């Protein structure tokens, strides 16, 4: 009923909204705890670059860095430092957040604000993806089992490779429209080249299901069951799973052909 549909939609929306607010608060709480315990925000923005530049292992006895800086007109060191700043996202988030809380937004540059929001979005996306997927899965489970809707969405999310079907139409001489839903319950997963001299001689394809796969010859276990197991196509044959007829409702006038009516 419409009331049930509206109720289900509102509950589904409320679940996503509640999860989004909760995950945002969880991310803020985790960042604040890291700052309070000095796990993050201690060295400020660019702390990773400062640490690496101060290490002896970062020295350049072959003066390669100096030559690269000369060839790039002094841009090499600046670009490398910015890359370290961008990839050190947790430190950037903690330092920018501490600046915002203590000094306000007016002391944060536009560049730092963009990096802050971008890094927050990355971590927020990682948190939200499994939770949103779980909520949507629960919604589809309830809709399929209790309300008998969203079958296409639920079964496509399961990624079941079998149960393929297609529709064929046929117009009878009386003008009725017949609709056939032809399906295959199990499909083969492995293929081999078709034997054009054997059971696959009439097939237009150069490929055939491998032995033991649906639509192919079964693997032989013993001589007693060999003849019964070699029934080609017994497992993967198509079958009519649904059928419907729409009878002709338009009566053509006498003495007038269908071409004239067009």
C-alpha positions as CSV (number, residue, x, y, z in Angstrom):
1,X,0.0,0.0,0.0
2,X,1.1,3.6,-0.4
3,X,1.3,4.0,3.4
4,X,3.7,1.1,3.7
5,X,5.9,2.4,0.9
6,X,6.1,5.8,2.5
7,X,6.9,4.3,5.9
8,X,9.6,2.0,4.4
9,X,11.2,4.9,2.5
10,X,11.2,7.1,5.6
11,X,12.8,4.4,7.8
12,X,15.4,3.7,5.1
13,X,16.2,7.4,4.8
14,X,16.4,7.8,8.6
15,X,18.8,4.8,8.9
16,X,21.2,6.3,6.4
17,X,20.9,9.8,8.0
18,X,21.5,8.4,11.5
19,X,24.5,6.4,10.3
20,X,26.0,9.4,8.6
21,X,25.7,11.6,11.7
22,X,27.1,8.8,13.9
23,X,30.1,8.1,11.7
24,X,30.9,11.8,11.4
25,X,30.9,12.1,15.2
26,X,33.0,8.9,15.5
27,X,35.6,10.4,13.1
28,X,35.7,13.7,15.0
29,X,36.0,11.8,18.4
30,X,38.9,9.6,17.1
31,X,40.7,12.6,15.7
32,X,40.3,14.5,19.0
33,X,41.6,11.6,21.1
34,X,44.7,11.3,18.9
35,X,45.4,15.0,19.3
36,X,44.9,14.9,23.1
37,X,47.3,12.0,23.5
38,X,49.8,13.7,21.1
39,X,49.6,10.9,18.6
40,X,48.8,13.4,15.9
41,X,49.2,17.2,15.6
42,X,52.5,17.2,17.5
43,X,54.8,18.1,14.6
44,X,52.4,20.2,12.6
45,X,51.8,20.3,8.9
46,X,54.9,19.0,7.1
47,X,56.1,17.0,10.1
48,X,56.8,14.0,7.9
49,X,59.0,16.0,5.5
50,X,60.9,17.5,8.4
51,X,61.5,14.1,10.0
52,X,62.7,12.6,6.8
53,X,64.9,15.6,5.9
54,X,66.6,15.4,9.3
55,X,67.6,11.7,8.9
56,X,71.1,10.8,7.8
57,X,69.6,8.1,5.5
58,X,67.9,10.9,3.6
59,X,71.3,12.5,2.7
60,X,72.4,12.6,-0.9
61,X,76.1,11.8,-1.3
62,X,75.8,11.8,-5.1
63,X,74.3,15.3,-5.1
64,X,71.4,14.0,-7.1
65,X,68.9,16.2,-5.2
66,X,70.9,19.3,-5.9
67,X,71.1,18.5,-9.6
68,X,67.4,17.8,-9.8
69,X,66.7,21.1,-8.1
70,X,68.9,22.8,-10.6
71,X,67.3,21.1,-13.6
72,X,63.8,22.0,-12.3
73,X,64.7,25.6,-11.5
74,X,64.3,25.1,-7.8
75,X,60.8,23.4,-8.0
76,X,62.0,19.9,-7.1
77,X,62.3,20.4,-3.3
78,X,59.0,22.4,-3.1
79,X,57.0,19.9,-5.0
80,X,58.5,17.0,-3.0
81,X,57.6,18.8,0.2
82,X,54.0,19.4,-0.9
83,X,53.7,15.7,-1.9
84,X,54.8,14.7,1.6
85,X,52.2,17.1,3.1
86,X,49.4,15.8,1.0
87,X,50.2,12.1,1.7
88,X,50.5,12.8,5.5
89,X,46.7,13.1,5.8
90,X,46.3,12.3,9.5
91,X,48.8,14.9,10.5
92,X,47.3,17.5,8.2
93,X,43.8,16.8,9.5
94,X,44.9,17.1,13.2
95,X,47.0,20.2,12.7
96,X,44.3,22.0,10.6
97,X,41.6,21.0,13.1
98,X,43.6,22.3,16.0
99,X,44.1,25.6,14.2
100,X,40.4,25.9,13.5
101,X,39.4,25.2,17.1
102,X,42.0,27.5,18.7
103,X,42.3,30.4,16.3
104,X,39.2,30.2,14.1
105,X,38.6,29.7,10.3
106,X,40.1,33.1,9.4
107,X,43.7,31.8,10.2
108,X,43.3,28.8,7.8
109,X,44.3,29.3,4.2
110,X,42.2,28.2,1.4
111,X,44.8,25.6,0.4
112,X,44.8,24.0,3.8
113,X,41.0,24.1,4.0
114,X,40.7,22.2,0.7
115,X,43.2,19.6,1.9
116,X,41.5,19.3,5.2
117,X,38.0,18.7,3.7
118,X,39.5,16.3,1.1
119,X,41.3,14.2,3.7
120,X,38.2,14.2,5.9
121,X,36.2,13.0,2.9
122,X,38.6,10.1,2.3
123,X,38.5,8.8,5.8
124,X,34.7,9.4,6.0
125,X,34.2,7.4,2.8
126,X,36.2,4.5,4.2
127,X,34.0,4.5,7.3
128,X,30.7,4.9,5.4
129,X,31.1,2.3,2.7
130,X,30.7,-0.9,4.8
131,X,27.9,0.7,6.9
132,X,25.9,2.0,4.0
133,X,26.3,-1.4,2.2
134,X,25.0,-3.2,5.3
135,X,22.0,-0.9,5.7
136,X,21.1,-1.3,2.0
137,X,21.5,-5.1,2.3
138,X,19.1,-5.2,5.3
139,X,16.6,-3.0,3.4
140,X,16.7,-5.4,0.4
141,X,16.4,-8.4,2.6
142,X,13.3,-7.0,4.4
143,X,11.7,-5.9,1.1
144,X,12.2,-9.2,-0.6
145,X,11.0,-11.5,2.3
146,X,8.2,-9.4,3.7
147,X,6.9,-7.1,1.0
148,X,7.9,-9.1,-2.1
149,X,9.5,-6.2,-4.0
150,X,13.0,-5.3,-5.2
151,X,13.7,-8.8,-6.5
152,X,15.9,-7.5,-9.3
153,X,18.0,-5.3,-7.1
154,X,18.4,-8.0,-4.4
155,X,19.4,-10.8,-6.7
156,X,21.7,-8.6,-8.8
157,X,23.5,-7.6,-5.6
158,X,24.1,-11.3,-4.8
159,X,26.0,-11.6,-8.1
160,X,24.7,-15.1,-8.7
161,X,26.0,-16.2,-12.2
162,X,23.2,-18.7,-12.8
163,X,19.4,-18.4,-13.6
164,X,19.8,-16.4,-16.8
165,X,16.7,-15.8,-18.9
166,X,15.5,-13.9,-21.9
167,X,12.1,-13.1,-23.5
168,X,10.8,-14.0,-26.9
169,X,7.6,-12.7,-28.5
170,X,5.4,-14.4,-31.1
171,X,2.4,-13.1,-32.9
172,X,-0.1,-15.8,-33.9
173,X,-2.2,-15.9,-37.0
174,X,-5.2,-14.8,-34.9
175,X,-3.3,-11.7,-33.8
176,X,-2.6,-12.7,-30.2
177,X,0.8,-11.8,-28.7
178,X,2.6,-14.7,-27.0
179,X,5.4,-14.0,-24.6
180,X,7.9,-16.7,-23.6
181,X,10.4,-16.4,-20.8
182,X,13.1,-18.8,-21.5
183,X,15.6,-19.5,-18.8
184,X,18.7,-21.6,-18.0
185,X,19.0,-22.7,-14.4
186,X,22.7,-23.4,-14.4
187,X,25.3,-21.9,-16.7
188,X,28.8,-23.3,-17.5
189,X,31.8,-21.6,-16.0
190,X,34.5,-23.3,-18.1
191,X,34.6,-23.7,-21.8
192,X,36.5,-25.8,-24.4
193,X,36.7,-25.8,-28.1
194,X,33.6,-27.4,-29.7
195,X,34.0,-30.8,-31.3
196,X,32.5,-30.2,-34.8
197,X,32.6,-33.9,-35.6
198,X,30.8,-35.0,-32.5
199,X,27.9,-33.8,-30.4
200,X,28.6,-30.2,-31.1
201,X,28.5,-30.5,-34.9
202,X,25.3,-28.5,-35.2
203,X,26.4,-25.7,-32.9
204,X,27.3,-22.4,-34.6
205,X,29.8,-21.5,-31.8
206,X,33.4,-22.6,-31.7
207,X,33.2,-23.1,-27.9
208,X,31.3,-25.6,-25.9
209,X,30.9,-26.2,-22.1
210,X,33.7,-28.2,-20.6
211,X,33.1,-31.8,-19.3
212,X,31.3,-31.7,-16.0
213,X,29.8,-28.2,-16.6
214,X,26.1,-27.5,-17.2
215,X,25.3,-28.1,-20.8
216,X,28.4,-30.3,-21.3
217,X,29.2,-34.0,-20.9
218,X,29.6,-35.1,-17.3
219,X,32.9,-36.4,-16.0
220,X,33.1,-40.1,-16.1
221,X,33.2,-41.9,-12.8
222,X,32.9,-45.5,-13.8
223,X,31.9,-47.6,-16.9
224,X,28.5,-48.5,-15.4
225,X,27.3,-44.8,-15.4
226,X,29.2,-43.8,-18.5
227,X,26.3,-44.0,-20.9
228,X,23.9,-42.1,-18.6
229,X,26.5,-39.4,-17.9
230,X,27.1,-38.6,-21.5
231,X,23.8,-37.0,-22.2
232,X,24.9,-33.7,-23.8
233,X,22.9,-30.7,-22.8
234,X,20.8,-32.3,-20.1
235,X,22.0,-29.9,-17.4
236,X,22.2,-26.6,-19.3
237,X,19.1,-26.9,-21.6
238,X,16.8,-23.9,-21.7
239,X,13.2,-24.2,-20.5
240,X,10.1,-22.1,-20.5
241,X,9.8,-20.6,-17.1
242,X,6.9,-18.3,-17.8
243,X,4.3,-17.8,-20.5
244,X,1.7,-15.2,-21.1
245,X,-0.8,-14.4,-23.9
246,X,-2.4,-11.0,-24.8
247,X,-5.4,-11.6,-27.0
248,X,-6.1,-9.4,-30.0
249,X,-8.5,-6.6,-29.1
250,X,-8.6,-4.5,-32.3
251,X,-11.0,-5.8,-35.0
252,X,-9.8,-4.9,-38.5
253,X,-12.6,-3.6,-40.8
254,X,-13.6,-5.9,-43.7
255,X,-12.1,-5.2,-47.1
256,X,-9.2,-3.2,-45.6
257,X,-5.7,-4.6,-45.3
258,X,-3.2,-4.0,-42.6
259,X,-1.0,-2.0,-45.0
260,X,-3.9,0.4,-45.6
261,X,-4.4,0.9,-41.9
262,X,-0.9,2.1,-41.6
